[in-house]
Amino acid sequence: MRNKFSIAVVGLALVWVSSTVAQSQGPPAWAYGTSSVAAPAAAPPSAASSEPPDTTLKSVPGSSLQFTRAQISNPLGPADWFPNDHPPMPEVVAHHGQNPVARACALCHYPNGKGRSENAGIAGLPGSYFLGQLRDFRNGNRRSAEPRKANTNTMIAIAKSMTDEEMQQAADYYSSMKWSPWIKVVETDMAPQTRLTPAGLFLSLDNGEKQPLGQRILEVPENTEAAEVLRDPHSGFIAYVPVGSIKKGEALVSGGGGKTTPCRVCHGQDLSGLTAAPGVAGPGAVPGIAGRSPSYVVRQLYDIQKGTRNGTSTALMKAPVANLTEEDMLNIAAYLASLNVQANP
């Protein structure tokens, strides 16, 4: 009887260990904007249709323009609150180019290229690198290690729908603007309670309650309404990071910590990237990583390590990420996000 009981206990322990290992091997939910908690049931169609659409005109600080919610979130031509902030947008950025099923680049990445934590800030990336990434999406060399990361799949579909000319136009446009960080990094043990949008964006709750941060980065908009409703490209983000993570990240970025290559070897002394000859995507076209979204940075490190992000420019990153733990990735991202450095396209 004791033997049977012991075997049962050992069996349960093995199941628990296997489950724990499986969970630790999965993509970090905080970086990918996913949750193991089931989403609330959708409202019945009758209830959803009973509420009329919000047609009131919205405003944001600093802009003289006004738009309705439908105009703000129009995938084929979203609102541009600050048209003087950027060069004239090509058709593929402002609307949808030649493919009516595609989305305007400006919808997710904003006209100024700032992007949000669930997608990417793309302003200031070298044009040749930018072009190479679009081609990697198109050719199947770039996908997410988290199958539930829906907007990565959307990006793949968009890239496949773009013409070579449209890709070049988008690359020329976003690479023409310098990156200026808009993420405030706060080291803390406690962070706001949040909810998760279907797009994978964490939003602070209005109740003011805190939750233990644990071993993760929680990246939220400074102003929930400005990000979720108004899509204000002047309203930035706050990244709550574990206490001590910035210093640990600095050691890895600057010296490698015996695990990786110092980031400045390839990304430049100020980590703002390196340019390359026109039309070249490879070792000479290196993206800026200072002041960028820490959630995005961790996703890319993880995707490269797991082999779901490939391509010519990614090959050089395979060795540097091979021995990094998720904690290392977190620390690196926390330090990089804390740097107030402008890109040099």
C-alpha positions, 0 to 999 in steps of 0.5 A, a space after each residue: 500500500 505504501 509503495 502504491 502511495 509513494 508511486 502516486 506521490 512521485 507521479 503527481 510530483 512529476 506532473 507538477 514539475 513537467 507542468 512548471 517546466 512547460 510554463 517556464 518554457 512558454 513566451 513571457 505573457 507580460 511581453 506578448 500581451 497575452 493572458 491565461 485568464 479567459 476573456 469575458 463573454 461578449 455581449 449579445 448582438 442585441 445588447 451591442 447594437 442597442 447602444 448608438 455609436 459615439 459620434 461626438 468630436 474628440 480633441 487632444 491637447 496641442 491639436 486644433 483638430 477634432 475627430 470622432 471615434 470612428 475616424 480616429 480608429 479608421 483602419 483605412 485612414 486613421 486620424 492624424 492629430 499633428 500633421 505638422 509633426 512629420 513629412 507628408 505621408 505616402 498613401 500606404 502609410 496614410 491609408 492602405 496603398 493599392 490593397 484595400 484589405 490592408 491597414 494604414 501603417 499609421 493606424 498601429 505605428 502612428 503617423 510619427 512612428 512612435 507605435 505602442 507597446 503591443 506593436 513597435 516604434 519604427 521611427 528612426 530605423 535605418 531605411 535598409 533595415 526597415 525594408 529588410 524586415 518587411 521582406 522577412 515578414 513577406 517571405 516567412 522569415 519573421 513570425 512570433 514565438 507566441 501564436 496568439 500574437 495576432 498583430 504579428 500575423 496581421 503584419 505578415 498579411 500586410 507585408 504580403 499585400 504590399 508592392 515593392 514600391 510601397 515597401 520602399 515608400 514606407 521605409 523612406 518615410 519612417 526612416 526619415 524621422 528621428 526616434 525620441 524616447 517617450 517611455 518613462 521607466 520606474 523601478 518598483 516592487 508594486 505596479 498598478 492593477 491592469 486590464 488587457 485589451 484584445 490587441 494586447 495592450 495593458 491598461 491601468 485600472 481606475 481604482 488606483 489599486 496596486 499589485 506586486 510587479 514580480 519578475 516582469 515589466 508592466 508597460 502601460 500608457 501614461 493616460 489610458 483614454 489618450 491611448 485607447 480612445 484617442 490614439 494620441 501620438 504625443 501621449 507616452 508610456 510608463 514601464 514599471 520594472 523590477 528594482 535593480 533590473 536597470 543596473 543588471 541590464 547595464 552590466 549585460 549591455 555594456 560588458 556582456 556579463 560572460 553571457 553575450 556580446 556587448 550591445 554597443 559592438 553592433 548597435 553603436 556606442 550610444 545604441 542608436 543604431 547604424 546606417 548602411 548603404 541604400 538598398 542594403 539590409 545586413 550587417 551595415 544596417 543596425 536598428 537603434 535600441 535605446 529608449 525603445 519599448 521594453 516589451 517589444 525588445 523582449 519579444 524580439 530577443 525571445 523570438 530570435 532565441 526560439 528561431 521564429 525570427 530569422 533573416 539576414 540581419 537577424 543571423 548576427 543576433 543568434 549567438 548573442 541571445 543564445 545563452 540569455 535567460 528571460 530574466 536577462 532579457 528583462 534586465 537588458 530591456 529595462 536598461 535600454 528603455 531607460 536611455 534617453 537617446 535619439 536615433 540617427 537615421 
